[in-house]
Amino acid sequence: MSTSSLSHPGPRVAAEPFQFASAASLIRIEREQARNLVQLLVSLRSCSEPSIFHHTFQTLEEHHFIREGLTNDFAQWVYSDLNEAELAEQLGGIDVRSFTSVAALRQQLVGTVESYLQQNPFATERPAFKPFYFCSSQTVLAPTPFIAHNLPEFIDAIQKVSIHSIHHHFIDARLRLKLASNDFSVWLDRELGLKRAAALINRIDIYTSTLDDVRRQILRVLRAAGSANLLLEKAS
């Protein structure tokens, strides 16, 4: 029997399948609030890490649609309610993707406000039009019918799950994973050995991409990985 008649093995099967979940966020108002920049600085130092994460990562999606140019809640409030455009630009320019911990992100936010107040002492007590209430998100999970055991099933599920599921696994997961990655990349690397695909997905720009854009970019990476695997199987 010729080697060409031999059947090729199927796609790699994960030891632990990927269970897609959908999530809803319940917004919880924390004890910290700010009515001027000094109070903002004090609250940034004392608020919880989930609160920092909420006002930077978790609210990114709404900024794509209603707050052009300002990518976090702190920058938006400083701009619209304190009229401190320079500080708003500095806070909005902080690239949350470059941080590997919420603690480091907090330190950068604090340092930015501290430096601005040192250079602009007259802004210290200027009252805001509206107070800033620090919040955090409590996630309520619900399993979906979508479970992936291999790459084709994973691709199929990514096409079908809701954007709430994409948000949970791609953005919310970053707090749980200490900002290092996302659920999709972790599973693809650990269970299917797709290190390059996992890295490419983790580098998807969450600033300029809506969740629908994220889905499309994930699918492009996965389909390319699937095609590459198929070529390797045929060559073996």
N, CA, C and O of each residue as an XYZ file, in Angstrom:
944
protein
N       0.852     -1.197      0.000
C       0.000      0.000      0.000
C       0.888      1.248      0.000
O       1.820      1.326      0.800
N       0.629      2.209     -0.862
C       1.440      3.405     -0.967
C       1.165      4.338      0.212
O       0.105      4.309      0.837
N       2.174      5.166      0.483
C       2.010      6.109      1.598
C       0.926      7.116      1.298
O       0.326      7.662      2.224
N       0.651      7.385      0.013
C      -0.370      8.368     -0.321
C      -1.754      7.917      0.058
O      -2.660      8.736      0.207
N      -1.935      6.577      0.222
C      -3.255      6.066      0.581
C      -3.485      6.026      2.075
O      -4.594      5.760      2.539
N      -2.401      6.299      2.844
C      -2.557      6.288      4.287
C      -3.358      7.506      4.727
O      -3.158      8.602      4.203
N      -4.260      7.323      5.683
C      -5.042      8.457      6.187
C      -4.200      9.273      7.142
O      -3.403      8.730      7.907
N      -4.382     10.586      7.092
C      -3.664     11.474      8.000
C      -4.419     11.586      9.314
O      -5.647     11.502      9.336
N      -3.694     11.776     10.408
C      -4.378     11.916     11.694
C      -5.244     13.168     11.712
O      -4.963     14.139     11.010
N      -6.295     13.138     12.518
C      -7.186     14.280     12.643
C      -6.541     15.378     13.450
O      -5.400     15.237     13.891
N      -7.257     16.475     13.652
C      -6.706     17.595     14.420
C      -6.414     17.192     15.863
O      -7.084     16.327     16.428
N      -5.426     17.818     16.436
C      -5.039     17.524     17.823
C      -6.214     17.765     18.761
O      -6.907     18.778     18.667
N      -6.422     16.820     19.661
C      -7.534     16.897     20.609
C      -7.002     17.356     21.963
O      -6.000     16.835     22.454
N      -7.670     18.321     22.552
C      -7.241     18.873     23.838
C      -7.535     17.898     24.971
O      -8.571     17.234     24.979
N      -6.625     17.821     25.912
C      -6.873     17.006     27.100
C      -7.998     17.614     27.930
O      -8.780     16.899     28.555
N      -8.068     18.942     27.928
C      -9.125     19.658     28.644
C      -9.852     20.564     27.655
O      -9.281     21.556     27.201
N     -11.086     20.247     27.315
C     -11.804     21.063     26.322
C     -12.049     22.480     26.812
O     -12.006     22.753     28.012
N     -12.304     23.371     25.876
C     -12.597     24.763     26.210
C     -14.103     24.934     26.339
O     -14.844     24.736     25.376
N     -14.549     25.302     27.526
C     -15.966     25.569     27.779
C     -16.204     27.069     27.670
O     -15.728     27.847     28.496
N     -16.941     27.461     26.649
C     -17.257     28.874     26.488
C     -18.331     29.284     27.492
O     -19.320     28.578     27.691
N     -18.120     30.413     28.105
C     -19.088     30.947     29.056
C     -19.557     32.304     28.583
O     -18.830     33.023     27.897
N     -20.765     32.645     28.950
C     -21.256     33.995     28.722
C     -21.290     34.692     30.075
O     -21.413     34.046     31.115
N     -21.180     35.995     30.050
C     -21.068     36.712     31.319
C     -21.829     38.021     31.275
O     -21.901     38.696     30.249
N     -22.385     38.351     32.407
C     -23.003     39.665     32.601
C     -22.305     40.329     33.776
O     -21.949     39.667     34.751
N     -22.113     41.621     33.683
C     -21.406     42.347     34.743
C     -22.387     43.162     35.573
O     -23.198     43.922     35.044
N     -22.294     42.985     36.870
C     -23.063     43.794     37.801
C     -22.142     44.874     38.350
O     -21.135     44.574     38.990
N     -22.489     46.121     38.099
C     -21.636     47.230     38.526
C     -21.874     47.510     39.999
O     -23.012     47.677     40.440
N     -20.794     47.559     40.747
C     -20.864     47.826     42.182
C     -20.144     49.137     42.476
O     -18.990     49.310     42.085
N     -20.808     50.051     43.156
C     -20.196     51.324     43.526
C     -19.353     51.116     44.785
O     -19.839     50.618     45.800
N     -18.094     51.505     44.698
C     -17.177     51.354     45.821
C     -17.268     52.573     46.750
O     -18.008     53.518     46.475
N     -16.518     52.539     47.836
C     -16.596     53.625     48.816
C     -15.854     54.874     48.356
O     -16.166     55.969     48.822
N     -14.881     54.743     47.453
C     -14.089     55.880     47.019
C     -14.865     56.748     46.027
O     -15.631     56.245     45.205
N     -14.653     58.036     46.123
C     -15.195     58.984     45.155
C     -14.283     60.196     45.109
O     -13.438     60.384     45.985
N     -14.457     61.017     44.081
C     -13.611     62.199     43.923
C     -14.437     63.363     43.424
O     -15.273     63.217     42.532
N     -14.186     64.533     44.019
C     -14.824     65.778     43.583
C     -13.802     66.799     43.108
O     -14.157     67.890     42.661
N     -12.537     66.436     43.209
C     -11.459     67.261     42.667
C     -10.253     66.355     42.450
O     -10.315     65.158     42.727
N      -9.154     66.924     41.953
C      -8.002     66.096     41.608
C      -7.304     65.522     42.835
O      -6.770     64.414     42.778
N      -7.299     66.252     43.934
C      -6.677     65.714     45.152
C      -7.423     64.467     45.615
O      -6.802     63.471     45.984
N      -8.741     64.521     45.595
C      -9.528     63.359     45.999
C      -9.367     62.208     45.001
O      -9.382     61.039     45.385
N      -9.214     62.545     43.727
C      -8.963     61.498     42.741
C      -7.652     60.789     43.054
O      -7.569     59.563     42.988
N      -6.638     61.559     43.391
C      -5.340     60.989     43.706
C      -5.421     60.086     44.936
O      -4.880     58.980     44.935
N      -6.091     60.554     45.972
C      -6.238     59.759     47.198
C      -6.983     58.461     46.900
O      -6.601     57.395     47.384
N      -8.035     58.553     46.110
C      -8.849     57.370     45.816
C      -8.113     56.397     44.903
O      -8.272     55.184     45.038
N      -7.311     56.912     43.980
C      -6.520     56.021     43.122
C      -5.548     55.195     43.953
O      -5.261     54.045     43.622
N      -5.048     55.780     45.025
C      -4.111     55.051     45.884
C      -4.797     53.968     46.711
O      -4.190     52.940     47.009
N      -6.063     54.192     47.086
C      -6.713     53.303     48.058
C      -7.734     52.340     47.457
O      -8.104     51.365     48.111
N      -8.196     52.583     46.241
C      -9.266     51.749     45.691
C      -8.755     50.347     45.389
O      -7.547     50.112     45.352
N      -9.669     49.433     45.177
C      -9.310     48.039     44.918
C      -8.750     47.864     43.506
O      -8.987     48.690     42.624
N      -8.012     46.787     43.309
C      -7.517     46.479     41.969
C      -8.654     46.223     40.982
O      -8.561     46.663     39.835
N      -9.730     45.526     41.383
C     -10.857     45.381     40.443
C     -11.443     46.719     40.002
O     -11.957     46.824     38.889
N     -11.375     47.745     40.857
C     -11.882     49.056     40.474
C     -10.981     49.699     39.422
O     -11.477     50.275     38.454
N      -9.662     49.607     39.603
C      -8.729     50.108     38.594
C      -8.972     49.389     37.272
O      -9.022     50.018     36.215
N      -9.120     48.086     37.336
C      -9.340     47.288     36.125
C     -10.643     47.680     35.439
O     -10.700     47.794     34.214
N     -11.680     47.884     36.229
C     -12.984     48.245     35.668
C     -12.911     49.545     34.880
O     -13.448     49.629     33.776
N     -12.260     50.551     35.427
C     -12.254     51.870     34.805
C     -11.229     52.005     33.681
O     -11.152     53.048     33.031
N     -10.445     50.956     33.451
C      -9.479     50.989     32.352
C      -9.805     49.913     31.314
O     -10.152     50.239     30.179
N      -9.696     48.638     31.689
C      -9.933     47.549     30.742
C     -11.418     47.321     30.443
O     -11.820     47.262     29.281
N     -12.225     47.192     31.498
C     -13.587     46.716     31.302
C     -14.501     47.733     30.640
O     -15.532     47.355     30.084
N     -14.158     48.993     30.685
C     -15.005     50.004     30.038
C     -14.457     50.421     28.680
O     -14.951     51.380     28.088
N     -13.451     49.722     28.178
C     -12.877     50.075     26.886
C     -13.920     50.058     25.771
O     -13.922     50.935     24.907
N     -14.793     49.076     25.790
C     -15.719     48.905     24.674
C     -16.603     50.117     24.461
O     -16.804     50.528     23.318
N     -17.139     50.705     25.525
C     -18.017     51.852     25.345
C     -17.256     53.070     24.840
O     -17.841     53.922     24.172
N     -15.971     53.168     25.143
C     -15.188     54.307     24.663
C     -15.033     54.283     23.143
O     -14.855     55.327     22.517
N     -15.102     53.084     22.553
C     -14.982     52.998     21.101
C     -16.128     53.732     20.411
O     -15.982     54.225     19.293
N     -17.270     53.797     21.095
C     -18.464     54.302     20.436
C     -18.852     55.714     20.867
O     -19.360     56.482     20.050
N     -18.624     56.078     22.139
C     -19.158     57.359     22.598
C     -18.086     58.313     23.125
O     -18.387     59.468     23.427
N     -16.836     57.844     23.240
C     -15.811     58.700     23.845
C     -14.535     58.661     23.022
O     -13.491     58.200     23.483
N     -14.640     59.145     21.820
C     -13.520     59.082     20.901
C     -12.285     59.762     21.485
O     -12.349     60.893     21.968
N     -11.165     59.051     21.431
C      -9.891     59.613     21.843
C      -9.555     59.449     23.312
O      -8.399     59.641     23.690
N     -10.525     59.098     24.165
C     -10.267     58.908     25.594
C     -10.591     57.469     25.944
O     -11.737     57.034     25.839
N      -9.571     56.736     26.361
C      -9.718     55.290     26.453
C      -9.925     54.760     27.863
O      -9.928     53.545     28.062
N     -10.098     55.634     28.848
C     -10.429     55.132     30.180
C     -11.310     56.156     30.902
O     -11.358     57.327     30.525
N     -11.992     55.703     31.927
C     -12.956     56.549     32.637
C     -12.299     57.720     33.352
O     -12.882     58.800     33.446
N     -11.083     57.511     33.858
C     -10.399     58.588     34.575
C     -10.131     59.759     33.634
O     -10.382     60.913     33.979
N      -9.623     59.455     32.450
C      -9.337     60.503     31.474
C     -10.614     61.225     31.055
O     -10.627     62.447     30.906
N     -11.684     60.459     30.867
C     -12.947     61.061     30.442
C     -13.489     62.026     31.503
O     -13.946     63.120     31.174
N     -13.437     61.620     32.764
C     -13.942     62.474     33.845
C     -13.093     63.734     33.994
O     -13.628     64.832     34.147
N     -11.791     63.578     33.950
C     -10.893     64.731     34.071
C     -11.156     65.721     32.946
O     -11.078     66.932     33.156
N     -11.462     65.225     31.770
C     -11.715     66.106     30.632
C     -13.087     66.776     30.713
O     -13.198     67.995     30.582
N     -14.133     65.968     30.932
C     -15.491     66.496     30.829
C     -15.970     67.192     32.094
O     -16.774     68.121     32.008
N     -15.500     66.771     33.270
C     -16.014     67.322     34.518
C     -15.039     68.230     35.254
O     -15.435     68.975     36.151
N     -13.755     68.169     34.875
C     -12.777     69.083     35.477
C     -12.177     70.049     34.458
O     -11.508     71.016     34.821
N     -12.424     69.774     33.193
C     -11.915     70.636     32.116
C     -10.393     70.751     32.151
O      -9.829     71.803     31.851
N      -9.745     69.654     32.522
C      -8.278     69.618     32.553
C      -7.825     68.791     31.343
O      -7.496     67.611     31.469
N      -7.814     69.426     30.183
C      -7.561     68.712     28.933
C      -6.160     68.093     28.884
O      -5.978     66.996     28.355
N      -5.181     68.799     29.435
C      -3.805     68.288     29.391
C      -3.666     67.003     30.189
O      -3.078     66.032     29.713
N      -4.205     66.994     31.403
C      -4.144     65.784     32.220
C      -4.970     64.669     31.586
O      -4.556     63.510     31.599
N      -6.122     65.005     31.035
C      -6.949     64.001     30.371
C      -6.181     63.328     29.246
O      -6.269     62.114     29.064
N      -5.433     64.112     28.497
C      -4.639     63.547     27.408
C      -3.551     62.626     27.948
O      -3.274     61.577     27.367
N      -2.936     63.021     29.059
C      -1.884     62.190     29.654
C      -2.450     60.866     30.171
O      -1.864     59.805     29.959
N      -3.598     60.943     30.852
C      -4.220     59.714     31.370
C      -4.715     58.832     30.232
O      -4.581     57.609     30.271
N      -5.294     59.479     29.209
C      -5.781     58.711     28.071
C      -4.667     58.096     27.251
O      -4.888     57.125     26.527
N      -3.468     58.653     27.358
C      -2.331     58.128     26.610
C      -1.655     56.944     27.272
O      -0.747     56.355     26.685
N      -2.065     56.578     28.473
C      -1.483     55.421     29.146
C      -1.942     54.156     28.443
O      -3.141     53.893     28.359
N      -1.009     53.377     27.940
C      -1.317     52.155     27.202
C      -1.438     50.992     28.184
O      -0.433     50.469     28.663
N      -2.673     50.593     28.479
C      -2.868     49.550     29.486
C      -2.275     48.217     29.047
O      -2.000     47.358     29.884
N      -2.073     48.032     27.728
C      -1.528     46.765     27.235
C      -0.085     46.554     27.655
O       0.404     45.424     27.638
N       0.606     47.623     28.033
C       2.024     47.506     28.361
C       2.258     47.087     29.807
O       3.408     46.931     30.217
N       1.204     46.901     30.584
C       1.354     46.576     31.998
C       1.119     45.090     32.249
O       0.251     44.466     31.640
N       1.915     44.545     33.159
C       1.783     43.138     33.518
C       1.133     42.948     34.880
O       1.011     41.820     35.357
N       0.716     44.040     35.509
C       0.002     43.940     36.778
C      -0.858     45.177     36.960
O      -0.529     46.255     36.463
N      -1.959     45.013     37.674
C      -2.818     46.150     37.979
C      -2.098     47.106     38.916
O      -2.305     48.318     38.852
N      -1.250     46.562     39.789
C      -0.492     47.406     40.715
C       0.401     48.381     39.948
O       0.513     49.548     40.322
N       1.031     47.909     38.888
C       1.886     48.785     38.087
C       1.059     49.824     37.338
O       1.483     50.971     37.192
N      -0.108     49.428     36.869
C      -1.001     50.373     36.199
C      -1.469     51.444     37.174
O      -1.515     52.626     36.831
N      -1.816     51.032     38.388
C      -2.214     52.001     39.417
C      -1.081     53.001     39.670
O      -1.312     54.206     39.761
N       0.132     52.487     39.779
C       1.278     53.349     40.048
C       1.452     54.395     38.946
O       1.789     55.545     39.223
N       1.222     53.994     37.707
C       1.351     54.933     36.596
C       0.260     55.994     36.648
O       0.530     57.169     36.401
N      -0.963     55.594     36.965
C      -2.060     56.551     37.092
C      -1.789     57.552     38.210
O      -1.962     58.759     38.041
N      -1.364     57.031     39.346
C      -1.052     57.891     40.494
C       0.077     58.860     40.146
O      -0.017     60.057     40.417
N       1.136     58.338     39.549
C       2.270     59.180     39.200
C       1.904     60.273     38.211
O       2.427     61.385     38.289
N       1.008     59.964     37.283
C       0.586     60.954     36.289
C      -0.174     62.098     36.950
O       0.064     63.266     36.640
N      -1.086     61.766     37.859
C      -1.859     62.801     38.548
C      -0.966     63.590     39.497
O      -1.079     64.813     39.582
N      -0.088     62.906     40.205
C       0.845     63.591     41.117
C       1.700     64.612     40.370
O       1.837     65.755     40.806
N       2.256     64.202     39.272
C       3.126     65.085     38.500
C       2.360     66.299     37.985
O       2.872     67.418     37.993
N       1.135     66.067     37.541
C       0.332     67.175     37.030
C       0.020     68.185     38.131
O       0.085     69.393     37.905
N      -0.321     67.690     39.327
C      -0.644     68.585     40.432
C       0.579     69.387     40.885
O       0.453     70.547     41.279
N       1.743     68.778     40.830
C       2.963     69.496     41.193
C       3.232     70.651     40.228
O       3.696     71.718     40.627
N       2.931     70.414     38.960
C       3.166     71.437     37.948
C       2.014     72.436     37.829
O       2.189     73.529     37.290
N       0.837     72.058     38.332
C      -0.347     72.916     38.232
C      -1.046     73.003     39.592
O      -2.144     72.470     39.750
N      -0.436     73.656     40.561
C      -0.999     73.691     41.919
C      -2.377     74.358     41.991
O      -3.142     74.078     42.914
N      -2.702     75.224     41.045
C      -4.004     75.880     41.080
C      -5.149     74.915     40.744
O      -6.316     75.220     40.988
N      -4.801     73.750     40.183
C      -5.825     72.756     39.850
C      -6.179     71.866     41.036
O      -7.072     71.024     40.943
N      -5.480     72.054     42.145
C      -5.610     71.143     43.279
C      -7.039     71.031     43.805
O      -7.555     69.924     43.958
N      -7.670     72.145     44.077
C      -8.977     72.119     44.725
C     -10.131     72.483     43.780
O     -11.270     72.643     44.221
N      -9.836     72.612     42.497
C     -10.889     73.008     41.563
C     -12.001     71.964     41.555
O     -11.732     70.798     41.266
N     -13.249     72.345     41.865
C     -14.314     71.347     41.982
C     -14.790     70.844     40.615
O     -14.811     71.587     39.634
N     -15.162     69.591     40.581
C     -15.683     68.988     39.361
C     -17.160     69.316     39.196
O     -17.865     69.575     40.171
N     -17.615     69.301     37.954
C     -19.042     69.502     37.707
C     -19.859     68.368     38.319
O     -20.937     68.587     38.871
N     -19.317     67.140     38.209
C     -19.967     65.970     38.792
C     -18.900     65.112     39.467
O     -17.777     65.029     38.969
N     -19.228     64.474     40.590
C     -18.225     63.622     41.247
C     -17.939     62.359     40.450
O     -18.763     61.902     39.658
N     -16.772     61.817     40.673
C     -16.394     60.528     40.084
C     -16.612     59.452     41.136
O     -16.037     59.519     42.223
N     -17.428     58.473     40.823
C     -17.688     57.364     41.735
C     -16.908     56.140     41.267
O     -17.101     55.660     40.150
N     -16.044     55.650     42.112
C     -15.274     54.464     41.773
C     -16.187     53.235     41.807
O     -16.978     53.055     42.733
N     -16.060     52.409     40.790
C     -16.893     51.210     40.674
C     -16.019     49.997     40.402
O     -14.847     50.126     40.048
N     -16.595     48.839     40.569
C     -15.974     47.597     40.134
C     -17.076     46.731     39.534
O     -18.260     47.045     39.657
N     -16.683     45.656     38.895
C     -17.657     44.789     38.237
C     -17.656     43.413     38.877
O     -16.603     42.809     39.082
N     -18.831     42.932     39.185
C     -18.986     41.559     39.645
C     -19.572     40.754     38.490
O     -20.657     41.062     37.996
N     -18.856     39.735     38.069
C     -19.241     38.974     36.890
C     -20.115     37.784     37.267
O     -19.793     37.012     38.170
N     -21.229     37.659     36.552
C     -22.114     36.510     36.710
C     -21.967     35.641     35.472
O     -22.268     36.077     34.360
N     -21.501     34.406     35.666
C     -21.209     33.515     34.551
C     -22.346     32.545     34.283
O     -23.057     32.117     35.192
N     -22.495     32.215     33.013
C     -23.453     31.187     32.598
C     -22.796     30.365     31.503
O     -22.288     30.931     30.535
N     -22.791     29.032     31.633
C     -22.176     28.208     30.583
C     -22.987     28.288     29.294
O     -24.209     28.429     29.324
N     -22.302     28.196     28.178
C     -22.964     28.156     26.877
C     -22.924     26.712     26.371
O     -22.212     25.885     26.941
N     -23.660     26.399     25.329
C     -23.609     25.044     24.778
C     -22.351     24.763     23.973
O     -22.176     23.656     23.463
N     -21.481     25.746     23.853
C     -20.319     25.602     22.978
C     -19.106     25.097     23.754
O     -18.640     25.736     24.698
N     -18.609     23.937     23.337
C     -17.426     23.326     23.931
C     -16.505     22.902     22.788
O     -16.950     22.277     21.825
N     -15.240     23.240     22.898
C     -14.280     22.916     21.837
C     -13.267     21.896     22.329
O     -12.657     22.059     23.385
N     -13.099     20.828     21.530
C     -12.106     19.802     21.839
C     -10.883     19.896     20.928
O      -9.836     19.316     21.216
N     -11.028     20.627     19.836
C      -9.940     20.768     18.873
C     -10.071     22.113     18.163
O     -10.993     22.881     18.440
N      -9.151     22.393     17.254
C      -9.141     23.695     16.591
C     -10.383     23.932     15.729
O     -10.961     25.016     15.814
N     -10.823     22.981     14.907
C     -12.035     23.233     14.116
C     -13.254     23.561     14.980
O     -14.037     24.446     14.636
N     -13.415     22.857     16.092
C     -14.545     23.137     16.978
C     -14.398     24.512     17.636
O     -15.385     25.210     17.870
N     -13.164     24.882     17.926
C     -12.919     26.192     18.535
C     -13.261     27.309     17.547
O     -13.880     28.306     17.918
N     -12.860     27.135     16.304
C     -13.180     28.122     15.266
C     -14.685     28.244     15.094
O     -15.216     29.350     14.994
N     -15.366     27.121     15.059
C     -16.823     27.131     14.901
C     -17.500     27.863     16.059
O     -18.438     28.634     15.854
N     -17.013     27.614     17.276
C     -17.613     28.249     18.455
C     -17.365     29.760     18.469
O     -18.260     30.534     18.809
N     -16.148     30.177     18.100
C     -15.837     31.612     18.076
C     -16.797     32.348     17.146
O     -17.169     33.489     17.417
N     -17.194     31.711     16.065
C     -18.129     32.338     15.124
C     -19.526     32.487     15.704
O     -20.279     33.366     15.285
N     -19.882     31.637     16.667
C     -21.273     31.556     17.120
C     -21.542     32.193     18.484
O     -22.666     32.618     18.751
N     -20.538     32.265     19.340
C     -20.795     32.776     20.685
C     -21.104     34.269     20.642
O     -20.790     34.942     19.661
N     -21.709     34.778     21.687
C     -22.062     36.196     21.763
C     -20.820     37.043     22.047
O     -19.782     36.534     22.471
N     -20.956     38.343     21.801
C     -19.834     39.232     22.119
C     -19.599     39.304     23.628
O     -18.507     39.661     24.070
N     -20.623     38.964     24.419
C     -20.448     38.938     25.878
C     -19.472     37.827     26.269
O     -18.688     37.974     27.206
N     -19.534     36.723     25.539
C     -18.594     35.636     25.784
C     -17.189     36.038     25.344
O     -16.213     35.751     26.037
N     -17.087     36.697     24.200
C     -15.787     37.185     23.733
C     -15.189     38.138     24.766
O     -14.010     38.035     25.105
N     -16.011     39.070     25.268
C     -15.538     40.036     26.265
C     -15.044     39.333     27.520
O     -13.993     39.684     28.056
N     -15.791     38.348     27.990
C     -15.408     37.639     29.204
C     -14.062     36.937     29.048
O     -13.187     37.069     29.904
N     -13.900     36.198     27.962
C     -12.693     35.388     27.800
C     -11.493     36.195     27.308
O     -10.349     35.807     27.543
N     -11.747     37.321     26.622
C     -10.638     38.066     26.034
C     -10.225     39.278     26.860
O      -9.050     39.642     26.874
N     -11.173     39.903     27.545
C     -10.845     41.116     28.316
C     -10.964     40.872     29.819
O     -10.009     41.104     30.560
N     -12.128     40.407     30.275
C     -12.296     40.190     31.713
C     -11.259     39.229     32.275
O     -10.808     39.391     33.409
N     -10.881     38.230     31.487
C      -9.938     37.219     31.965
C      -8.585     37.810     32.321
O      -7.828     37.203     33.077
N      -8.267     38.982     31.790
C      -6.950     39.560     32.025
C      -6.723     39.921     33.493
O      -5.587     39.894     33.968
N      -7.794     40.258     34.215
C      -7.635     40.531     35.644
C      -7.304     39.235     36.378
O      -6.414     39.204     37.228
N      -8.025     38.172     36.046
C      -7.777     36.876     36.670
C      -6.390     36.350     36.338
O      -5.755     35.696     37.166
N      -5.918     36.634     35.131
C      -4.622     36.131     34.672
C      -3.498     37.154     34.886
O      -2.428     37.038     34.287
N      -3.742     38.141     35.731
C      -2.730     39.154     36.080
C      -2.241     39.911     34.847
O      -1.063     40.255     34.751
N      -3.143     40.167     33.913
C      -2.903     40.940     32.699
C      -1.969     40.247     31.715
O      -1.661     40.810     30.665
N      -1.515     39.043     32.029
C      -0.504     38.398     31.191
C      -1.064     37.876     29.879
O      -0.344     37.821     28.882
N      -2.339     37.489     29.861
C      -2.872     36.875     28.651
C      -4.389     36.904     28.687
O      -4.990     37.709     29.399
N      -5.005     36.014     27.910
C      -6.450     35.867     27.873
C      -6.779     34.385     27.797
O      -5.904     33.572     27.501
N      -8.028     34.025     28.061
C      -8.400     32.610     28.114
C      -8.139     31.882     26.801
O      -7.699     30.733     26.806
N      -8.409     32.545     25.674
C      -8.237     31.895     24.381
C      -6.776     31.523     24.140
O      -6.464     30.395     23.759
N      -5.889     32.486     24.367
C      -4.465     32.247     24.125
C      -3.902     31.176     25.056
O      -3.101     30.337     24.642
N      -4.326     31.214     26.308
C      -3.840     30.220     27.273
C      -4.223     28.809     26.830
O      -3.398     27.895     26.869
N      -5.470     28.637     26.412
C      -5.934     27.293     26.004
C      -5.266     26.843     24.713
O      -4.839     25.693     24.616
N      -5.169     27.709     23.734
C      -4.556     27.339     22.455
C      -3.097     26.924     22.639
O      -2.627     25.985     21.998
N      -2.395     27.623     23.509
C      -0.991     27.296     23.781
C      -0.880     26.007     24.576
O      -0.145     25.099     24.189
N      -1.598     25.923     25.674
C      -1.458     24.784     26.587
C      -2.028     23.489     26.019
O      -1.406     22.433     26.139
N      -3.209     23.564     25.400
C      -3.899     22.346     24.988
C      -3.619     21.930     23.546
O      -3.619     20.738     23.236
N      -3.383     22.893     22.667
C      -3.181     22.556     21.252
C      -1.759     22.844     20.761
O      -1.422     22.534     19.618
N      -0.936     23.432     21.615
C       0.438     23.709     21.228
C       0.585     24.790     20.177
O       1.611     24.856     19.501
N      -0.423     25.642     20.024
C      -0.396     26.696     19.001
C       0.168     27.982     19.605
O      -0.557     28.955     19.813
N       1.455     27.968     19.877
C       2.093     29.084     20.572
C       2.043     30.370     19.745
O       1.751     31.440     20.278
N       2.323     30.267     18.456
C       2.338     31.474     17.627
C       0.939     32.072     17.504
O       0.766     33.287     17.610
N      -0.050     31.221     17.282
C      -1.427     31.708     17.188
C      -1.855     32.341     18.508
O      -2.518     33.379     18.517
N      -1.475     31.717     19.621
C      -1.820     32.253     20.935
C      -1.206     33.633     21.133
O      -1.860     34.540     21.648
N       0.051     33.792     20.724
C       0.734     35.076     20.882
C       0.105     36.141     19.987
O      -0.064     37.284     20.412
N      -0.242     35.779     18.756
C      -0.859     36.733     17.841
C      -2.213     37.207     18.365
O      -2.537     38.391     18.277
N      -2.992     36.292     18.903
C      -4.298     36.660     19.450
C      -4.134     37.577     20.652
O      -4.887     38.537     20.814
N      -3.153     37.281     21.491
C      -2.954     38.112     22.683
C      -2.511     39.529     22.326
O      -2.667     40.448     23.131
N      -1.956     39.712     21.120
C      -1.487     41.037     20.705
C      -2.553     41.846     19.964
O      -2.279     42.960     19.520
N      -3.751     41.307     19.827
C      -4.818     42.055     19.165
C      -5.071     43.348     19.925
O      -5.187     43.343     21.151
N      -5.153     44.439     19.206
C      -5.248     45.779     19.807
C      -6.655     46.009     20.363
O      -7.613     46.156     19.605
N      -6.767     46.039     21.681
C      -8.075     46.248     22.300
C      -8.453     47.720     22.337
O      -9.571     48.060     22.723
N      -7.535     48.600     21.941
C      -7.868     50.024     21.872
C      -8.649     50.351     20.613
O      -9.671     51.037     20.662
N      -8.164     49.859     19.495
C      -8.761     50.239     18.216
C      -9.745     49.212     17.688
O     -10.298     49.394     16.603
N      -9.974     48.145     18.424
C     -10.848     47.076     17.959
C     -12.101     46.984     18.815
O     -12.021     46.941     20.042
N     -13.263     46.952     18.162
C     -14.490     46.609     18.880
C     -14.484     45.100     19.105
O     -13.616     44.399     18.585
N     -15.434     44.604     19.868
C     -15.481     43.162     20.120
C     -15.764     42.379     18.840
O     -15.275     41.260     18.685
N     -16.530     42.937     17.940
C     -16.744     42.279     16.648
C     -15.443     42.236     15.854
O     -15.156     41.247     15.180
N     -14.653     43.317     15.934
C     -13.334     43.314     15.284
C     -12.438     42.251     15.908
O     -11.729     41.535     15.201
N     -12.473     42.152     17.239
C     -11.675     41.145     17.940
C     -12.040     39.754     17.441
O     -11.158     38.941     17.164
N     -13.338     39.476     17.324
C     -13.780     38.168     16.839
C     -13.208     37.888     15.439
O     -12.690     36.803     15.177
N     -13.311     38.883     14.547
C     -12.828     38.684     13.179
C     -11.321     38.452     13.147
O     -10.836     37.613     12.388
N     -10.587     39.188     13.965
C      -9.131     39.009     13.983
C      -8.738     37.662     14.570
O      -7.794     37.032     14.092
N      -9.447     37.213     15.596
C      -9.190     35.887     16.170
C      -9.424     34.815     15.111
O      -8.626     33.889     14.968
N     -10.514     34.943     14.375
C     -10.836     33.953     13.347
C      -9.771     33.920     12.253
O      -9.421     32.844     11.769
N      -9.254     35.078     11.857
C      -8.206     35.098     10.845
C      -6.967     34.353     11.319
O      -6.367     33.586     10.566
N      -6.586     34.582     12.579
C      -5.413     33.901     13.131
C      -5.655     32.394     13.205
O      -4.781     31.606     12.846
N      -6.828     31.998     13.664
C      -7.126     30.580     13.829
C      -7.197     29.852     12.488
O      -6.706     28.730     12.360
N      -7.803     30.483     11.498
C      -7.899     29.847     10.182
C      -6.535     29.694      9.542
O      -6.258     28.692      8.884
N      -5.676     30.696      9.737
C      -4.312     30.588      9.222
C      -3.568     29.448      9.916
O      -2.829     28.700      9.275
N      -3.767     29.321     11.226
C      -3.127     28.231     11.971
C      -3.650     26.881     11.501
O      -2.882     25.927     11.372
N      -4.958     26.795     11.242
C      -5.542     25.557     10.750
C      -5.004     25.174      9.393
O      -4.733     23.999      9.146
N      -4.843     26.142      8.503
C      -4.300     25.878      7.170
C      -2.852     25.412      7.258
O      -2.441     24.503      6.538
N      -2.083     26.040      8.143
C      -0.684     25.655      8.310
C      -0.576     24.230      8.839
O       0.274     23.460      8.392
N      -1.430     23.885      9.782
C      -1.407     22.527     10.330
C      -1.764     21.505      9.270
O      -1.184     20.420      9.228
N      -2.717     21.845      8.410
C      -3.145     20.922      7.358
C      -2.013     20.683      6.374
O      -1.818     19.557      5.918
N      -1.267     21.725      6.040
C      -0.133     21.574      5.138
C       0.946     20.698      5.747
O       1.561     19.887      5.054
N       1.176     20.860      7.047
C       2.178     20.032      7.724
C       1.761     18.574      7.746
O       2.594     17.683      7.577
N       0.468     18.324      7.954
C      -0.019     16.945      7.966
C       0.145     16.282      6.596
O       0.519     15.113      6.500
N      -0.140     17.043      5.545
C      -0.026     16.484      4.192
C       1.411     16.230      3.814
O       1.715     15.318      3.045
N       2.312     17.058      4.371
C       3.729     16.889      4.037
C       4.375     15.753      4.814
O       5.433     15.246      4.440
N       3.708     15.355      5.925
C       4.341     14.317      6.772
C       4.107     12.920      6.226
O       4.568     11.942      6.814
